[in-house]
């Protein structure tokens, strides 16, 4: 009979396990707790009986055998009644704990699909819910890790293929080593470098390890620099770029370069999806000790099923020439500043991207 081996079982470890209690067998933890309780009650009863005998001898009431027998029977009833109540409580408490302990062993072995039944007292049901939520997060993290590896491999495959093919052609003498044939190689290396830099920024931001060079920043300055950089590309694309900055905006405690990257990402996306003769509007307003930046375009919009995933990694439209990391990076940078970011869109009605940053000295935006 062939050996069944789960996909999550660690390599090099025998299956089924040869040491310890086999999975699926009757748990020992409730029996151990029950044994301890029984021993405790027997010790307590024996000690009480001995103390009663000594006390009876000291007081000279040992000849009242009827009274002693009644007291002994009453003690036995109390003992067994207490044992029954304690056994019931132990069973209710120990069984859920045993479920969690066994499931924890399976998670440690790599099985993230395990779920614990919610049973027992209220606190133990809460423990089971928390454990199940933890395994769900572990499953989601594992899926994200696998998807990330697959997406990175896919994004790197194209430039590497171009570089390999072009280099082989140069070495075989099929192409001359001139500017026309070397520039595509350089461009593909730039694509790879940009992708790796984006991945580094995203990973450090999501891990909370991104170094922010915070300083007092005026929102008007951020808006001016972003608009100045995109006036030329917008004019070439035939897109009108206008802005509105509310007066008396509070100062931000932010990394001006990183927030500039956020605005550049949002403006770049808006420009890419706005047709000629369209319009992009950028605004900055104050709201509850925070500054709200808004980028609105009159482009094609986003489908409802895609709107919930626009800030995910490697999510991009069919006509995008990038890797699909821009909005994911924007989200991570805004969150690193204690802010929030959101998107609103309808197909054919344009898109509005909005992010909120707390003012200097205020609490994080919730």
C-alpha positions in Angstrom: 0.0 0.0 0.0 1.6 3.3 -1.0 2.4 5.8 1.8 0.1 8.9 1.9 2.1 12.0 2.6 0.3 15.4 3.0 1.7 18.2 0.9 2.4 20.3 4.1 4.4 17.5 5.8 8.1 18.6 6.3 10.6 17.0 4.0 12.8 14.4 5.6 10.3 13.6 8.4 8.7 10.2 8.5 5.0 9.9 8.1 3.1 8.9 10.1 5.2 10.3 13.0 7.1 7.6 14.9 7.4 9.6 18.1 4.8 10.9 20.4 1.0 10.4 20.2 -0.3 9.7 16.7 -2.6 12.4 15.5 -6.3 11.5 15.7 -5.8 9.3 18.8 -7.6 10.0 22.0 -6.1 13.1 23.7 -4.3 12.5 27.0 -4.6 16.0 28.4 -8.2 15.7 29.8 -7.3 12.3 31.4 -4.2 13.8 33.0 -6.2 16.7 34.5 -8.9 14.3 35.7 -6.2 12.1 37.4 -4.8 15.1 39.1 -8.2 16.2 40.4 -9.1 12.7 41.7 -5.8 12.4 43.5 -6.3 15.8 45.0 -9.8 14.9 46.3 -8.7 11.5 47.7 -5.8 13.2 49.5 -8.2 15.8 50.9 -10.8 13.2 52.0 -8.1 11.0 53.6 -6.6 14.0 55.4 -10.1 15.1 56.6 -11.0 11.6 57.8 -7.7 11.3 59.7 -8.2 14.7 61.3 -11.8 13.8 62.3 -10.6 10.5 63.9 -7.9 12.3 65.9 -10.4 15.0 66.9 -13.0 12.4 68.0 -10.4 10.6 70.1 -9.3 13.8 71.7 -12.8 14.9 72.6 -13.9 11.4 73.8 -16.8 11.1 71.3 -15.5 8.0 69.6 -18.2 5.8 71.4 -20.9 7.7 69.4 -20.6 5.3 66.5 -23.9 6.3 64.9 -22.8 9.9 64.7 -19.4 9.0 63.3 -21.0 6.7 60.7 -23.4 9.4 59.6 -20.6 11.9 59.4 -18.6 9.4 57.3 -21.5 8.8 54.9 -22.1 12.5 54.5 -18.4 13.0 53.8 -18.5 10.3 51.1 -21.6 11.9 49.5 -19.9 15.2 49.5 -16.7 13.7 48.1 -18.4 11.9 45.2 -20.7 14.8 44.4 -17.7 17.1 44.3 -15.8 14.6 42.1 -18.8 14.5 39.7 -19.0 18.2 39.4 -15.3 18.7 39.0 -15.1 15.9 36.4 -17.8 17.6 34.4 -16.0 21.0 34.6 -12.7 19.4 33.7 -14.1 17.6 30.7 -15.7 20.8 29.4 -12.5 22.8 29.9 -9.9 20.3 29.0 -11.4 19.0 25.8 -11.3 22.5 24.0 -7.7 23.0 25.3 -6.7 19.6 24.0 -8.2 20.6 20.6 -6.1 23.7 20.5 -2.9 21.9 21.6 -3.3 19.2 19.0 -4.1 21.8 16.3 -1.0 23.9 17.4 1.2 20.8 16.8 -0.2 20.5 13.3 0.4 24.2 12.6 3.9 23.8 13.8 4.3 20.9 11.3 3.2 23.1 8.5 -0.5 22.4 8.2 -2.2 25.8 8.0 -5.6 24.4 7.0 -6.4 23.1 10.5 -9.5 24.5 12.2 -10.5 24.1 15.9 -14.2 23.4 16.7 -15.7 26.2 18.9 -17.0 24.4 22.0 -16.8 24.6 25.8 -17.1 27.7 28.0 -17.3 31.2 26.5 -13.6 31.9 27.0 -12.5 28.7 25.4 -14.8 29.3 22.4 -13.1 32.7 22.1 -9.7 31.0 22.2 -10.8 28.7 19.4 -12.0 31.7 17.3 -8.7 33.4 17.8 -6.8 30.3 16.8 -8.9 29.9 13.7 -8.4 33.5 12.8 -4.6 33.0 13.2 -4.5 30.0 10.9 -6.6 31.9 8.3 -4.0 34.8 8.4 -1.3 32.2 8.0 -3.0 30.7 5.0 -3.5 34.2 3.5 0.2 35.0 4.1 1.2 31.7 2.4 -1.0 32.5 -0.6 0.5 36.0 -0.8 4.0 34.7 -0.6 3.4 32.2 -3.4 1.6 34.7 -5.6 4.4 37.2 -5.0 7.1 34.8 -6.1 5.0 33.9 -9.2 4.4 37.5 -10.1 8.0 38.6 -9.6 9.1 35.6 -11.8 6.6 36.6 -14.5 7.7 40.3 -14.5 11.4 39.4 -14.7 11.0 36.8 -17.4 10.3 39.3 -20.2 13.3 41.6 -19.7 15.6 38.6 -19.1 14.3 37.0 -22.3 15.0 40.1 -24.3 18.5 40.5 -22.8 19.4 36.9 -23.4 18.1 36.9 -27.0 19.8 40.1 -27.9 23.1 39.2 -26.3 23.2 35.8 -28.0 22.5 37.6 -31.3 25.4 40.0 -30.7 27.8 37.2 -29.7 26.8 35.1 -32.8 27.4 38.1 -35.1 23.8 38.3 -36.1 23.6 42.0 -34.9 26.3 44.6 -34.9 27.3 45.9 -31.4 26.0 49.4 -32.2 23.8 51.9 -30.4 20.7 50.6 -32.0 21.1 47.1 -30.6 22.7 48.0 -27.3 20.1 50.6 -26.2 17.3 47.9 -25.9 19.5 46.0 -23.5 20.1 49.0 -21.4 16.4 49.8 -21.3 15.5 46.3 -20.1 18.1 46.5 -17.3 16.4 49.8 -16.3 13.0 48.0 -16.2 14.5 45.3 -14.0 16.2 47.9 -11.7 12.9 49.8 -11.4 11.0 46.6 -10.5 13.6 45.6 -7.9 13.6 49.1 -6.3 9.8 49.1 -6.2 9.8 45.7 -4.5 12.4 46.9 -2.0 10.3 50.0 -1.2 7.1 48.0 -0.9 8.6 45.3 1.3 10.3 47.7 3.7 7.2 49.8 4.0 4.9 46.9 4.6 7.3 45.6 7.3 7.3 48.9 9.0 11.1 49.3 8.4 11.0 52.1 5.9 13.1 55.1 7.1 11.0 58.3 6.8 12.8 61.6 6.8 10.0 63.6 8.5 10.0 67.3 8.6 7.4 70.1 8.6 6.0 70.3 5.1 3.5 72.6 3.6 0.8 70.9 1.5 0.9 73.7 -1.0 4.6 72.9 -1.7 3.8 69.2 -2.3 1.0 70.2 -4.7 3.1 72.7 -6.6 6.0 70.3 -7.2 3.7 67.5 -8.3 1.8 69.7 -10.7 4.9 71.2 -12.1 6.3 67.8 -13.0 3.1 66.7 -14.8 2.2 69.9 -16.7 4.4 69.0 -19.7 3.2 65.4 -20.1 -0.4 66.4 -19.6 -0.1 69.1 -22.3 1.5 66.6 -24.7 -1.4 64.1 -24.1 -4.0 66.9 -24.6 -5.3 66.6 -21.0 -6.2 69.6 -18.9 -4.6 69.6 -15.5 -6.1 71.9 -12.9 -5.8 72.2 -9.2 -7.4 73.6 -6.1 -5.6 74.3 -2.8 -7.6 75.4 0.2 -6.3 78.3 2.2 -4.7 78.0 5.6 -3.9 74.3 5.3 -2.2 72.8 8.4 1.5 71.8 8.2 2.3 68.1 7.7 4.9 66.2 9.6 5.9 64.0 6.6 8.7 62.8 4.3 8.3 65.2 1.3 10.0 62.8 -1.1 7.8 59.9 -0.2 4.6 61.9 -0.4 5.8 63.3 -3.7 6.0 59.7 -4.9 2.4 59.1 -3.8 1.2 62.1 -5.7 3.3 61.1 -8.8 1.9 57.6 -8.8 -1.7 58.9 -8.6 -1.1 61.5 -11.3 0.7 59.0 -13.5 -2.2 56.6 -13.3 -4.8 59.3 -14.0 -2.8 60.5 -17.0 -2.4 57.1 -18.4 -6.2 56.4 -18.3 -7.5 59.8 -19.3 -8.1 60.3 -23.0 -7.2 63.4 -25.0 -9.4 66.4 -24.2 -10.0 64.9 -20.8 -9.4 66.6 -17.4 -7.5 65.7 -14.2 -8.3 67.7 -11.1 -6.0 67.8 -8.1 -7.1 69.3 -4.8 -5.9 69.7 -1.2 -8.4 70.4 1.6 -8.4 70.3 5.4 -10.6 68.1 7.5 -10.5 67.3 11.2 -6.8 68.1 11.8 -5.8 66.4 8.6 -5.1 67.2 5.0 -7.1 65.5 2.2 -5.4 65.1 -1.2 -7.7 64.2 -4.1 -6.9 63.3 -7.7 -9.9 63.0 -10.0 -9.8 62.1 -13.7 -12.4 61.8 -16.5 -11.0 58.5 -17.8 -12.4 55.1 -18.4 -13.0 54.2 -14.8 -12.5 51.0 -12.9 -14.8 47.9 -13.0 -16.5 47.2 -9.7 -14.9 43.7 -9.4 -11.4 45.3 -9.8 -12.0 48.4 -7.6 -11.5 46.4 -4.4 -8.0 45.2 -5.6 -6.5 48.4 -7.1 -4.1 48.7 -4.2 -3.0 45.1 -4.3 0.5 44.1 -5.6 0.9 43.4 -9.4 -2.7 44.5 -10.2 -2.6 46.5 -13.4 -4.7 47.3 -16.5 -4.0 45.6 -19.8 -2.4 48.7 -21.3 -0.1 49.4 -18.3 3.6 49.3 -19.1 4.5 48.9 -15.4 4.6 46.0 -13.0 1.5 47.0 -11.1 3.2 48.1 -7.9 2.6 51.8 -8.0 -0.7 51.9 -6.1 0.5 49.2 -3.7 3.5 51.4 -2.9 1.3 54.5 -2.6 -0.9 52.7 0.0 2.2 51.5 2.0 3.7 55.0 2.0 0.5 56.7 3.1 0.0 54.1 5.9 3.6 54.6 7.0 2.7 58.2 7.6 -0.3 57.2 9.7 -2.8 58.1 6.9 -5.4 56.3 4.8 -6.0 56.0 1.1 -9.1 55.0 -0.9 -10.5 54.8 -4.5 -13.9 55.6 -6.0 -14.8 54.8 -9.6 -17.5 53.8 -12.0 -16.9 52.4 -15.5 -16.9 55.3 -18.0 -17.3 57.9 -15.3 -13.7 58.4 -14.2 -11.8 57.7 -11.0 -11.2 59.5 -7.8 -8.1 58.7 -5.7 -8.0 60.2 -2.2 -5.5 60.0 0.6 -5.6 61.7 4.0 -2.6 62.6 6.1 -2.6 63.8 9.8 -1.5 67.3 10.4 1.6 68.0 12.4 1.1 67.2 16.1 -2.2 65.4 15.5 -3.0 61.7 16.1 -3.0 59.1 13.3 -5.9 59.0 10.9 -8.3 56.1 11.6 
